Amino acid sequence: MLHFDQTIFALSTGSLPSGVAVLRLSGRKALPACEMLTGALPAPRVATLRTIRTRNNLHLDRGLVVIFPAPASFTGEDCVEFHLHGGRAVVAAVLEELGQLPGLRAAEAGEFSRRAFENGKIDLVEAEGLGDLIAAETEMQRRLAVEQSFGTLSTLYYGWSERLLEARALIEAELDFADEGDVPGSVSARIWSDMRLLSDEMAAHLRAAKTGELIRDGLKVALVGAPNAGKSSLMNRLVDRDVAIVSEIAGTTRDVIHAEIDIGGFAVKLYDTAGLRDASETIEREGIRRALAAAVQADIVLYLEDLGHPIEVELPSDIQGRIVRIANKDDLAARDLTGRYDLYISAQSGRGIGELKDLIIAELKAQSMISSMRLPSRLRQKGFITRAHLHLQDALDGVKNPLEIRAEELRIAGEQLGHVTGQHNTEDLLAVIFSAFCIGK
């Protein structure tokens, strides 16, 4: 259980040593702690050069100090930043001194963001977007996270909630004041047409959830085929480093080897798998089982054959992703002109790798269908929006039900949307979400 009456501190910048290290404090004792270590407080939001000293007046460092009095701060509390020299000993000494001050303690993972959420500075969608922005490794992940962390996606959900609330208000007006002259006799024309439009918007938004998950989690690409088809060589060529052992000995790859690359601004997760064949050895059989499972779960299956010695293997029938048949080692044999392959490459020389990357990019664009970055990117968001849409649809379909029942369906739909932005979430759920953040954020 987090105690928000305590003042917290943490290193908010990256690993040490570094050119500059930023220590952040938040809480009601942040300003007194700053005054104790640096003397008179600087003007708010003005970087001021100060000497940082212990309570015994021992010199620790000299750096910039910035204060952010509440509520005009990231967390909504009094905040302080110390911009120090980024040496391990310097940072450790200042952290130790802060830890000895009464009422101060080291922050837990995500606690600054959690306090910002609790104090109404950000909502849950913005908090999740902030975490994704910090973790973003590709351009598309950055763009998606920006839409969420800067409130664009939240604005959409708040607009939906307002429309649901207005519809309920009109229904309540008809139910409670039907005899009044200024209340229309039927709300159908005024709200149900808009609710149908809202239902269509939600449905389209949910269809786009696959795109959000694809951008955030990455496209899964499994390399499968018979032993010695060149899967590991292709893996190393795509990643541009040796991540998989390449050997002429069949069955070298026993487990699924995973690596991530950036192709066209998208995250692509590559899975090199064990060669598919009838195997008697227990460990190799387990590797083949995992290879087949990876193929089933992949968005794209790159099925490789050695063009010099093609060996066709049977793939699982329940593969959902696109299967791309690739002839490898085309520099060692004449090309097969039967049309059975989608692509000819040489993992050894690099011939055809550019075309393969273009194919992956085309598949990414085909699967993502990006028209806007206002997309749900987490299963949590998708789940609550799905439930909100179902209750909205029940209200629309229940034309024979009393208005009270249909209004209740709209109320539940609005409540489910509230879970998305964090208006109706449990302590356990919030703990899980913010524990995934880094220390200092």
C-alpha positions as CSV (number, residue, x, y, z in Angstrom):
1,M,0.0,0.0,0.0
2,L,1.5,3.3,-1.1
3,H,1.5,6.2,1.4
4,F,0.9,9.5,-0.4
5,D,1.5,11.6,2.7
6,Q,5.2,10.7,2.5
7,T,7.7,12.6,0.4
8,I,9.5,10.4,-2.2
9,F,12.7,10.8,-4.1
10,A,14.5,8.9,-6.9
11,L,17.0,9.2,-9.7
12,S,14.9,10.1,-12.8
13,T,17.6,9.9,-15.5
14,G,19.3,6.9,-17.0
15,S,22.2,4.7,-15.9
16,L,25.3,6.1,-14.4
17,P,27.8,7.5,-15.0
18,S,26.4,10.2,-17.2
19,G,26.9,13.9,-18.0
20,V,24.0,15.0,-15.8
21,A,21.9,13.1,-13.3
22,V,18.4,14.4,-12.2
23,L,17.1,13.6,-8.8
24,R,13.4,14.2,-8.3
25,L,11.5,14.8,-5.1
26,S,7.7,15.0,-4.6
27,G,5.6,15.6,-1.5
28,R,4.9,18.1,1.2
29,K,8.5,17.9,2.6
30,A,10.2,18.3,-0.8
31,L,10.7,22.1,-0.4
32,P,11.9,21.9,3.2
33,A,14.3,19.2,2.2
34,C,15.6,21.4,-0.7
35,E,16.0,24.3,1.7
36,M,17.9,22.1,4.1
37,L,20.4,20.9,1.5
38,T,20.8,24.1,-0.6
39,G,19.8,27.1,1.5
40,A,17.3,29.7,0.4
41,L,14.8,28.3,-2.2
42,P,15.2,29.6,-5.7
43,A,12.3,31.2,-7.6
44,P,9.7,28.6,-8.9
45,R,10.5,27.0,-12.2
46,V,13.8,28.8,-12.6
47,A,17.0,26.7,-12.8
48,T,19.4,28.1,-10.2
49,L,22.9,27.2,-9.4
50,R,23.3,25.9,-5.9
51,T,25.8,24.1,-3.7
52,I,24.3,20.9,-2.3
53,R,25.5,20.2,1.3
54,T,24.8,17.7,4.0
55,R,23.1,18.7,7.3
56,N,26.6,18.8,8.7
57,N,27.5,21.4,6.0
58,L,29.7,18.9,4.0
59,H,30.0,19.8,0.3
60,L,28.3,17.1,-1.9
61,D,28.0,18.7,-5.3
62,R,27.3,21.9,-7.1
63,G,24.4,21.9,-9.7
64,L,21.1,23.3,-10.8
65,V,18.1,23.2,-8.6
66,V,14.5,23.7,-9.8
67,I,11.4,23.8,-7.6
68,F,7.8,23.3,-8.7
69,P,5.3,24.3,-6.0
70,A,2.0,22.5,-6.0
71,P,-0.2,22.3,-7.9
72,A,1.8,23.4,-10.9
73,S,4.0,20.3,-11.1
74,F,4.0,16.9,-12.8
75,T,2.6,15.1,-9.7
76,G,0.4,18.0,-8.4
77,E,2.5,18.1,-5.3
78,D,5.5,20.2,-4.3
79,C,8.4,18.9,-6.5
80,V,12.1,19.5,-6.6
81,E,14.7,18.6,-9.1
82,F,18.5,18.4,-8.4
83,H,20.6,18.5,-11.6
84,L,23.8,16.9,-10.5
85,H,27.1,15.7,-12.0
86,G,26.3,12.1,-13.1
87,G,29.0,10.2,-11.2
88,R,27.9,7.2,-9.2
89,A,29.5,8.4,-6.0
90,V,27.9,11.9,-6.3
91,V,24.4,10.5,-6.8
92,A,24.8,7.9,-4.1
93,A,25.9,10.6,-1.6
94,V,22.9,12.8,-2.3
95,L,20.5,9.9,-2.3
96,E,21.9,8.8,1.1
97,E,21.5,12.3,2.5
98,L,17.9,12.5,1.3
99,G,17.1,9.1,2.8
100,Q,18.3,10.3,6.3
101,L,15.8,13.2,6.3
102,P,12.7,12.6,8.3
103,G,9.6,11.9,6.2
104,L,11.5,11.1,3.0
105,R,11.8,7.7,1.4
106,A,12.9,6.2,-1.9
107,A,10.2,6.1,-4.5
108,E,8.8,2.8,-5.8
109,A,8.4,2.0,-9.5
110,G,5.9,4.4,-11.2
111,E,5.1,6.2,-8.0
112,F,5.6,9.7,-9.5
113,S,3.2,8.9,-12.3
114,R,0.8,7.2,-9.8
115,R,0.7,10.4,-7.8
116,A,0.1,12.5,-10.9
117,F,-2.9,10.2,-11.7
118,E,-4.3,10.3,-8.1
119,N,-4.0,14.1,-8.1
120,G,-5.9,14.5,-11.4
121,K,-2.9,15.7,-13.4
122,I,-3.2,12.8,-15.9
123,D,-5.7,10.0,-16.5
124,L,-5.0,6.3,-16.8
125,V,-4.8,6.4,-20.7
126,E,-2.3,9.2,-20.5
127,A,-0.3,7.4,-17.8
128,E,-0.1,4.2,-19.9
129,G,0.9,6.3,-22.9
130,L,3.6,7.9,-20.9
131,G,5.0,4.5,-20.0
132,D,4.8,3.5,-23.6
133,L,6.6,6.7,-24.7
134,I,9.5,6.0,-22.4
135,A,9.7,2.4,-23.7
136,A,9.2,3.3,-27.4
137,E,11.9,2.0,-29.7
138,T,10.4,2.7,-33.1
139,E,8.9,5.7,-34.8
140,M,5.4,4.2,-34.9
141,Q,5.6,3.3,-31.2
142,R,6.6,6.9,-30.5
143,R,3.7,8.3,-32.5
144,L,1.2,6.0,-30.9
145,A,2.4,6.8,-27.4
146,V,2.3,10.6,-28.1
147,E,-1.4,10.4,-29.0
148,Q,-2.1,8.7,-25.7
149,S,0.3,10.5,-23.3
150,F,-0.7,14.0,-24.5
151,G,-4.4,13.3,-24.0
152,T,-5.7,13.0,-27.6
153,L,-7.1,9.5,-27.1
154,S,-8.6,10.5,-23.7
155,T,-10.4,13.4,-25.4
156,L,-12.2,10.9,-27.6
157,Y,-13.3,8.7,-24.7
158,Y,-14.5,11.7,-22.7
159,G,-16.5,12.8,-25.7
160,W,-18.2,9.4,-25.8
161,S,-19.0,9.6,-22.1
162,E,-20.5,13.0,-22.5
163,R,-22.8,11.8,-25.3
164,L,-23.9,8.8,-23.2
165,L,-24.6,11.1,-20.2
166,E,-26.6,13.5,-22.3
167,A,-28.7,10.7,-23.7
168,R,-29.4,9.4,-20.2
169,A,-30.4,13.0,-19.1
170,L,-32.9,13.3,-21.9
171,I,-34.4,9.9,-21.0
172,E,-34.6,10.9,-17.3
173,A,-36.3,14.1,-18.4
174,E,-39.0,12.3,-20.3
175,L,-39.5,9.8,-17.5
176,D,-39.7,12.4,-14.7
177,F,-41.3,15.3,-16.4
178,A,-43.4,13.8,-19.2
179,D,-46.3,16.0,-18.3
180,E,-44.4,19.3,-18.6
181,G,-44.9,21.2,-21.8
182,D,-41.2,21.9,-22.4
183,V,-40.2,18.3,-22.4
184,P,-40.7,16.4,-25.7
185,G,-43.0,13.4,-25.7
186,S,-40.3,11.1,-27.1
187,V,-36.6,11.1,-26.9
188,S,-36.1,8.6,-29.7
189,A,-35.4,11.1,-32.5
190,R,-33.1,13.1,-30.3
191,I,-30.8,10.4,-28.9
192,W,-31.1,7.0,-30.5
193,S,-29.9,8.2,-33.9
194,D,-26.8,9.6,-32.1
195,M,-26.4,6.5,-30.1
196,R,-26.4,4.5,-33.3
197,L,-23.6,6.7,-34.6
198,L,-21.7,6.3,-31.4
199,S,-22.1,2.5,-31.6
200,D,-20.6,2.6,-35.1
201,E,-17.7,4.8,-33.9
202,M,-16.9,2.4,-31.1
203,A,-17.1,-0.6,-33.5
204,A,-14.7,1.0,-35.9
205,H,-12.4,1.9,-33.0
206,L,-12.4,-1.7,-31.8
207,R,-11.6,-2.9,-35.3
208,A,-8.5,-0.6,-35.2
209,A,-7.4,-2.2,-31.9
210,K,-5.4,-4.8,-33.8
211,T,-3.3,-1.9,-35.3
212,G,-2.6,-0.5,-31.9
213,E,-1.5,-3.9,-30.6
214,L,0.6,-4.4,-33.7
215,I,2.4,-1.1,-33.3
216,R,3.0,-1.4,-29.6
217,D,3.8,-5.1,-29.4
218,G,5.4,-5.6,-32.8
219,L,4.7,-7.9,-35.8
220,K,5.6,-11.5,-35.1
221,V,7.6,-13.2,-37.9
222,A,8.5,-16.9,-37.6
223,L,11.2,-18.4,-39.7
224,V,10.4,-22.1,-40.3
225,G,11.5,-24.9,-42.6
226,A,13.5,-28.0,-42.8
227,P,17.0,-28.3,-41.1
228,N,19.7,-26.4,-43.0
229,A,17.2,-24.3,-45.0
230,G,19.1,-21.2,-43.9
231,K,16.8,-19.9,-41.2
232,S,19.5,-18.9,-38.7
233,S,21.6,-17.3,-41.5
234,L,18.5,-15.3,-42.5
235,M,17.9,-14.3,-38.8
236,N,21.5,-13.0,-38.5
237,R,21.2,-11.2,-41.8
238,L,18.0,-9.4,-40.8
239,V,19.2,-8.5,-37.4
240,D,22.7,-7.6,-38.7
241,R,24.5,-9.5,-36.0
242,D,25.1,-13.1,-34.9
243,V,22.2,-14.0,-32.7
244,A,21.8,-17.6,-33.9
245,I,24.3,-20.3,-34.4
246,V,24.9,-21.3,-38.0
247,S,26.1,-24.8,-38.7
248,E,25.9,-27.4,-41.4
249,I,24.9,-29.9,-38.7
250,A,21.2,-30.5,-38.8
251,G,19.3,-29.8,-35.7
252,T,21.6,-27.1,-34.3
253,T,18.8,-24.8,-33.4
254,R,16.9,-26.5,-30.5
255,D,14.8,-23.7,-29.1
256,V,13.1,-20.6,-30.4
257,I,15.5,-17.7,-30.7
258,H,14.0,-14.2,-30.5
259,A,15.3,-10.9,-31.7
260,E,13.6,-7.5,-32.4
261,I,14.4,-5.1,-35.3
262,D,13.0,-1.9,-36.6
263,I,11.6,-2.1,-40.2
264,G,10.0,1.0,-41.7
265,G,9.4,2.5,-38.2
266,F,7.6,-0.7,-37.0
267,A,8.8,-3.1,-34.4
268,V,9.3,-6.6,-35.9
269,K,9.8,-9.6,-33.6
270,L,11.8,-12.4,-35.4
271,Y,11.6,-16.0,-34.2
272,D,14.2,-18.5,-35.5
273,T,13.0,-22.0,-35.0
274,A,14.2,-25.6,-35.0
275,G,14.2,-27.4,-38.3
276,L,11.1,-29.4,-39.0
277,R,11.7,-33.1,-39.5
278,D,10.9,-36.5,-37.9
279,A,13.2,-36.5,-34.8
280,S,13.7,-39.2,-32.2
281,E,15.8,-37.2,-29.8
282,T,13.6,-35.8,-26.9
283,I,15.1,-32.3,-26.8
284,E,14.9,-31.8,-30.6
285,R,11.3,-33.0,-30.6
286,E,10.5,-30.3,-28.0
287,G,12.2,-27.7,-30.1
288,I,10.1,-28.8,-33.1
289,R,6.9,-28.5,-31.0
290,R,7.9,-25.0,-30.1
291,A,8.7,-24.2,-33.7
292,L,5.2,-25.3,-34.8
293,A,3.6,-23.2,-31.9
294,A,5.6,-20.1,-33.0
295,A,4.4,-20.6,-36.6
296,V,0.7,-20.8,-35.4
297,Q,1.1,-17.6,-33.3
298,A,3.0,-15.6,-35.9
299,D,1.6,-12.8,-38.1
300,I,3.9,-13.8,-40.9
301,V,5.5,-17.2,-41.5
302,L,8.7,-17.1,-43.6
303,Y,8.8,-20.7,-44.9
304,L,12.4,-21.3,-46.2
305,E,13.6,-24.0,-48.5
306,D,17.1,-24.7,-49.7
307,L,16.9,-24.1,-53.4
308,G,19.8,-26.5,-54.0
309,H,18.2,-29.3,-52.0
310,P,14.6,-28.4,-51.4
311,I,12.9,-30.4,-48.7
312,E,9.2,-29.6,-48.2
313,V,7.7,-30.0,-44.8
314,E,4.2,-29.9,-43.6
315,L,3.1,-26.8,-41.8
316,P,0.3,-26.7,-39.2
317,S,-3.2,-26.3,-40.7
318,D,-4.2,-23.7,-38.1
319,I,-1.7,-21.0,-39.1
320,Q,-3.6,-17.7,-39.2
321,G,-0.8,-15.4,-40.5
322,R,0.4,-15.0,-44.0
323,I,2.8,-17.7,-45.3
324,V,5.6,-16.5,-47.5
325,R,7.4,-19.2,-49.4
326,I,11.1,-18.3,-49.8
327,A,13.8,-20.0,-51.9
328,N,17.1,-19.6,-50.1
329,K,20.6,-20.1,-51.5
330,D,19.6,-19.0,-55.0
331,D,23.3,-18.2,-55.6
332,L,24.1,-22.0,-55.4
333,A,21.4,-23.3,-57.8
334,A,19.4,-22.3,-60.8
335,R,16.1,-20.6,-60.0
336,D,13.0,-22.7,-59.8
337,L,10.6,-21.3,-62.3
338,T,7.5,-23.2,-61.3
339,G,6.1,-20.3,-59.3
340,R,6.0,-22.1,-56.0
341,Y,8.1,-19.4,-54.3
342,D,7.1,-15.9,-53.4
343,L,10.7,-14.7,-53.1
344,Y,14.3,-15.7,-54.0
345,I,17.1,-14.7,-51.6
346,S,20.6,-15.6,-50.5
347,A,20.9,-15.2,-46.7
348,Q,24.7,-15.7,-47.2
349,S,25.3,-12.9,-49.7
350,G,22.3,-10.7,-48.8
351,R,20.7,-10.9,-52.2
352,G,16.9,-10.4,-52.0
353,I,17.0,-9.2,-48.3
354,G,15.8,-5.7,-49.4
355,E,12.8,-7.2,-51.2
356,L,12.0,-9.3,-48.2
357,K,12.0,-6.2,-45.9
358,D,9.7,-4.5,-48.5
359,L,7.4,-7.4,-48.3
360,I,7.3,-7.3,-44.5
361,I,6.6,-3.5,-44.6
362,A,3.8,-4.1,-47.1
363,E,2.3,-6.7,-44.8
364,L,2.6,-4.4,-41.9
365,K,0.7,-1.6,-43.7
366,A,-1.9,-4.1,-44.9
367,Q,-2.5,-5.3,-41.4
368,S,-2.4,-2.0,-39.7
369,M,-4.6,0.2,-42.1
370,I,-3.4,3.3,-40.3
371,S,-5.7,6.3,-40.8
372,S,-5.3,7.8,-37.3
373,M,-3.1,7.2,-34.2
374,R,-6.1,7.5,-31.9
375,L,-6.0,3.7,-31.3
376,P,-6.4,1.5,-28.2
377,S,-3.1,-0.3,-27.7
378,R,-3.7,-2.4,-24.6
379,L,-5.9,-5.4,-23.9
380,R,-7.2,-3.5,-20.8
381,Q,-8.5,-0.6,-22.9
382,K,-9.9,-2.9,-25.6
383,G,-11.7,-5.0,-23.0
384,F,-13.6,-2.1,-21.3
385,I,-14.4,-0.5,-24.6
386,T,-15.8,-3.8,-25.9
387,R,-18.0,-4.1,-22.8
388,A,-19.2,-0.5,-23.2
389,H,-20.1,-1.1,-26.8
390,L,-22.0,-4.3,-25.9
391,H,-24.2,-2.4,-23.4
392,L,-24.7,0.4,-25.8
393,Q,-25.8,-2.1,-28.4
394,D,-28.2,-3.7,-25.9
395,A,-29.8,-0.3,-25.3
396,L,-30.2,0.1,-29.1
397,D,-31.6,-3.4,-29.7
398,G,-33.9,-3.4,-26.7
399,V,-36.6,-1.3,-28.5
400,K,-39.4,-3.2,-26.7
401,N,-37.8,-2.7,-23.3
402,P,-38.9,0.1,-20.9
403,L,-36.9,3.3,-21.2
404,E,-35.7,2.6,-17.6
405,I,-33.9,-0.6,-18.8
406,R,-32.4,1.1,-21.8
407,A,-31.2,4.0,-19.7
408,E,-29.5,1.5,-17.3
409,E,-27.7,0.0,-20.3
410,L,-26.4,3.4,-21.2
411,R,-25.3,4.0,-17.6
412,I,-23.3,0.8,-17.6
413,A,-21.8,1.6,-20.9
414,G,-20.6,4.9,-19.5
415,E,-19.2,3.2,-16.4
416,Q,-17.2,0.9,-18.6
417,L,-15.7,3.8,-20.4
418,G,-14.9,5.3,-17.0
419,H,-12.7,2.3,-16.4
420,V,-10.7,3.1,-19.5
421,T,-9.6,6.5,-18.3
422,G,-9.4,5.5,-14.7
423,Q,-12.5,6.9,-13.1
424,H,-13.7,3.5,-11.8
425,N,-10.6,1.4,-11.2
426,T,-9.5,-0.8,-8.3
427,E,-6.4,-0.4,-6.2
428,D,-5.1,-3.8,-7.4
429,L,-5.4,-2.8,-11.1
430,L,-3.7,0.5,-10.5
431,A,-0.9,-1.2,-8.6
432,V,-0.3,-3.6,-11.6
433,I,-0.3,-0.8,-14.2
434,F,2.1,1.6,-12.4
435,S,4.5,-1.1,-11.1
436,A,5.5,-1.6,-14.8
437,F,7.0,1.9,-14.9
438,C,10.6,2.6,-14.2
439,I,11.9,4.0,-11.0
440,G,11.9,7.8,-11.0
441,K,8.8,7.9,-13.3
